[in-house]
């Protein structure tokens, strides 16, 4: 089972995003991660990974 830890800082960051499409995609991506569906990931360093969310124009959103 994968545990996603929410923090006040991450909740504030997500709530303050002005791109509603990106915000919805990130919330959906977090729900999929909690279900065990990791999708597009990249190892950054020991015990730290990056989850990419590709939505809309421009570079993909990245969450570590």
Wavefront OBJ file of the C-alpha trace (Angstrom):
o trace
v 0.000 0.000 0.000
v 1.229 3.462 -0.872
v 0.782 6.250 1.660
v 0.568 9.814 0.386
v 1.470 12.321 3.068
v -0.320 15.636 2.839
v 1.160 18.737 4.428
v -0.199 22.200 5.031
v 2.311 23.505 2.483
v 1.271 21.045 -0.242
v -2.434 21.639 0.425
v -1.883 25.404 0.236
v 0.132 25.082 -2.986
v -2.554 22.942 -4.614
v -5.392 25.188 -3.440
v -3.622 28.286 -4.808
v -2.967 26.918 -8.305
v -4.660 29.140 -10.854
v -4.720 26.445 -13.545
v -7.884 24.479 -12.708
v -7.143 21.820 -15.332
v -3.745 21.158 -13.753
v -5.263 21.195 -10.269
v -7.852 18.548 -11.244
v -5.187 16.441 -12.970
v -2.957 16.529 -9.886
v -5.801 15.522 -7.547
v -6.679 12.646 -9.902
v -3.021 11.613 -10.112
v -2.710 11.514 -6.309
v -5.831 9.315 -6.077
v -4.328 6.927 -8.679
v -1.040 6.787 -6.753
v -2.942 5.904 -3.558
v -4.582 3.059 -5.505
v -1.166 1.706 -6.468
v -1.110 3.030 -10.035
v 2.196 4.899 -10.137
v 2.237 5.824 -13.824
v 4.945 8.199 -15.084
v 7.603 8.299 -12.357
v 11.290 9.042 -12.078
v 13.735 8.326 -9.260
v 15.380 11.556 -8.114
v 17.575 10.129 -5.346
v 17.414 7.494 -2.631
v 13.833 7.248 -1.308
v 12.743 10.303 -3.326
v 10.685 9.995 -6.490
v 9.059 12.376 -8.898
v 5.535 11.919 -10.247
v 4.932 13.730 -13.512
v 1.540 15.009 -14.618
v 1.390 15.974 -18.291
v -1.635 18.186 -18.955
v -2.157 21.138 -21.276
v 0.516 23.152 -23.036
v 3.972 23.617 -21.593
v 6.160 21.398 -19.435
v 4.541 18.692 -17.268
v 3.750 19.313 -13.619
v 6.112 17.493 -11.273
v 5.539 16.498 -7.689
v 8.102 14.877 -5.425
l 1 2 3 4 5 6 7 8 9 10 11 12 13 14 15 16 17 18 19 20 21 22 23 24 25 26 27 28 29 30 31 32 33 34 35 36 37 38 39 40 41 42 43 44 45 46 47 48 49 50 51 52 53 54 55 56 57 58 59 60 61 62 63 64
